[in-house]
Amino acid sequence: MKVLDAKIISTSHGLETYLDLIENSEIKKIHLPTTNNPSYEIQFGIKYFLLKDKKYYDSNKNYFYICMSSNFSSISLKETHIESLFAVKNKEERETTKKLLGEWFIKTNTYKESINKLINKIKTENLCTEVDNQNKTEKIKFLKKLLKLTTKDLEDASIERHVELHI
C-alpha cells in the first residue's frame, strides 16, 4: 500500500488540498537566459482541490515560475499573468503558499518525477545545430539544479509578478 502525501492550507476562499500525484503537476514552460531576460525560468502547474464553504470540492490548476539567475546564485518565484498560484491571496496566504512550495512541493515524488521525465525527454531529442545542442545541455543543467533546491532556497525567494516580453 502506498501512503499518499498531501498538504492543506487555509485561505479566505476555502481549504486548498494538494496531493502528491504525478497527474497533479505539470511543467508547462522552460526558459533559458537571454539578453532581455537573464534568468532561467520554469513554469509549473499544480492541481489542487478547494473545499469551499465546507460543502463541496472544486478542482483548480494554477501556475507559478521558479526562476534562477544565470549563475544559479539566486532564486525567485514569479506569478503568472493568469491562473497564478498566488492570485487572490492576501500577504499571509501568499507566504503560506511559498512555504508549501519549499517545505512540501520540492520534496514530493511528483516534483522530482516531473523534472526527471523532462530531463530524459530532452536527452532523447535529436538536434542538428550546435546552438540547439548547447541549449539542450543548459536546460539539463538547470533542471538538475532544480532537483537540489532546499526549503531555505524557497523561503529566501521573493515573489514577483511575471513580465512577458514581446519582441
C-alpha positions as CSV (number, residue, x, y, z in Angstrom):
1,M,0.0,0.0,0.0
2,K,1.3,3.4,-1.0
3,V,0.8,6.3,1.5
4,L,-0.4,9.4,-0.2
5,D,1.4,12.6,0.9
6,A,-1.0,15.6,1.0
7,K,-1.0,19.2,2.4
8,I,-3.8,21.5,3.2
9,I,-3.6,25.3,3.5
10,S,-6.4,27.5,4.7
11,T,-7.3,30.6,2.6
12,S,-10.1,33.1,2.7
13,H,-11.6,31.2,-0.3
14,G,-11.5,27.8,1.4
15,L,-9.2,24.9,2.2
16,E,-6.7,24.2,-0.6
17,T,-5.8,20.4,-0.7
18,Y,-2.6,19.4,-2.5
19,L,-1.9,15.8,-3.3
20,D,1.5,14.2,-4.3
21,L,0.2,12.7,-7.5
22,I,2.0,12.9,-10.8
23,E,-1.1,13.9,-12.7
24,N,-1.5,16.9,-10.4
25,S,1.7,18.6,-11.6
26,E,2.9,19.7,-15.0
27,I,5.9,21.5,-16.4
28,K,4.5,24.0,-18.9
29,K,7.5,26.0,-20.0
30,I,11.2,26.2,-19.6
31,H,13.2,29.3,-20.5
32,L,16.9,29.8,-20.8
33,P,18.6,33.2,-20.1
34,T,18.6,35.8,-22.9
35,T,19.7,39.4,-23.1
36,N,16.1,40.6,-22.4
37,N,15.5,38.1,-19.6
38,P,18.8,36.9,-18.0
39,S,17.2,34.2,-15.8
40,Y,16.4,30.5,-16.1
41,E,12.7,30.0,-15.6
42,I,10.4,27.0,-15.3
43,Q,6.7,27.2,-15.2
44,F,4.9,24.6,-13.1
45,G,1.2,23.9,-12.9
46,I,-0.2,22.4,-9.7
47,K,-3.7,20.9,-9.4
48,Y,-5.4,21.1,-6.1
49,F,-8.8,20.8,-4.6
50,L,-10.6,23.7,-3.0
51,L,-13.1,22.9,-0.2
52,K,-15.5,25.9,-0.4
53,D,-17.8,26.7,2.5
54,K,-17.2,23.2,3.9
55,K,-19.8,21.9,1.3
56,Y,-18.1,20.9,-1.9
57,Y,-14.7,20.5,-3.6
58,D,-13.7,22.4,-6.7
59,S,-10.6,21.3,-8.7
60,N,-8.2,24.0,-9.8
61,K,-4.9,24.1,-11.6
62,N,-2.8,27.2,-11.0
63,Y,0.7,28.1,-12.1
64,F,4.0,29.7,-10.9
65,Y,7.6,30.1,-12.1
66,I,10.8,29.1,-10.3
67,C,13.5,31.5,-11.6
68,M,17.3,31.3,-11.1
69,S,19.9,33.8,-12.0
70,S,22.2,32.8,-14.9
71,N,24.9,31.8,-12.4
72,F,22.4,29.9,-10.3
73,S,23.2,32.0,-7.2
74,S,19.7,33.5,-6.6
75,I,16.2,32.2,-6.7
76,S,12.8,33.9,-7.0
77,L,9.2,32.8,-7.6
78,K,7.1,34.6,-10.2
79,E,3.4,34.8,-10.6
80,T,1.8,34.1,-13.9
81,H,-0.5,36.7,-15.6
82,I,-3.5,34.3,-15.3
83,E,-4.2,31.3,-13.1
84,S,-1.5,32.3,-10.7
85,L,-1.0,30.1,-7.7
86,F,-0.5,33.3,-5.6
87,A,-3.5,35.2,-7.1
88,V,-6.4,36.4,-4.9
89,K,-4.4,35.6,-1.7
90,N,-3.5,38.1,1.0
91,K,0.1,38.6,2.1
92,E,-0.1,35.8,4.8
93,E,-1.7,33.3,2.4
94,R,1.0,34.1,-0.2
95,E,3.7,33.4,2.4
96,T,1.9,30.2,3.4
97,T,1.8,29.1,-0.3
98,K,5.5,29.9,-0.6
99,K,6.2,27.8,2.5
100,L,4.1,25.0,1.0
101,L,6.3,25.0,-2.1
102,G,9.5,25.0,0.0
103,E,8.6,22.6,2.7
104,W,6.5,20.2,0.7
105,F,6.3,20.5,-3.1
106,I,10.0,20.5,-4.0
107,K,10.3,17.4,-1.8
108,T,7.5,15.4,-3.4
109,N,7.9,12.5,-5.7
110,T,5.7,14.4,-8.2
111,Y,8.2,17.3,-8.4
112,K,11.2,15.0,-8.8
113,E,9.5,12.7,-11.3
114,S,8.3,15.6,-13.4
115,I,11.8,17.1,-13.7
116,N,13.4,13.7,-14.3
117,K,10.9,12.9,-17.1
118,L,11.7,16.2,-18.7
119,I,15.5,15.6,-18.4
120,N,15.0,12.2,-20.1
121,K,12.8,13.7,-22.8
122,I,15.4,16.4,-23.6
123,K,18.3,13.9,-23.6
124,T,16.5,11.9,-26.3
125,E,15.9,14.8,-28.6
126,N,17.9,14.6,-31.8
127,L,19.1,18.1,-32.5
128,C,21.0,19.3,-35.6
129,T,22.8,22.5,-34.7
130,E,25.5,23.3,-32.2
131,V,23.3,26.0,-30.7
132,D,20.4,23.6,-30.2
133,N,22.8,21.1,-28.5
134,Q,24.2,23.8,-26.3
135,N,20.6,24.8,-25.3
136,K,19.8,21.2,-24.5
137,T,22.9,21.0,-22.2
138,E,21.9,24.2,-20.5
139,K,18.3,23.0,-19.9
140,I,19.5,19.8,-18.4
141,K,22.0,21.7,-16.2
142,F,19.2,24.0,-15.0
143,L,16.8,21.0,-14.3
144,K,19.4,19.2,-12.3
145,K,19.9,22.4,-10.2
146,L,16.1,22.4,-9.5
147,L,16.4,18.9,-8.1
148,K,18.8,20.3,-5.5
149,L,16.6,23.1,-4.2
150,T,16.2,23.3,-0.5
151,T,13.4,24.6,1.7
152,K,15.7,27.6,2.6
153,D,16.2,28.4,-1.0
154,L,12.4,29.0,-1.4
155,E,12.0,30.6,2.0
156,D,14.5,33.2,0.9
157,A,13.0,33.7,-2.5
158,S,11.0,36.8,-3.3
159,I,7.6,36.5,-5.1
160,E,7.4,38.7,-8.2
161,R,4.9,39.4,-10.9
162,H,5.9,37.7,-14.1
163,V,6.5,40.1,-17.0
164,E,6.3,38.6,-20.5
165,L,8.4,40.3,-23.1
166,H,7.1,40.6,-26.6
167,I,9.6,41.4,-29.3
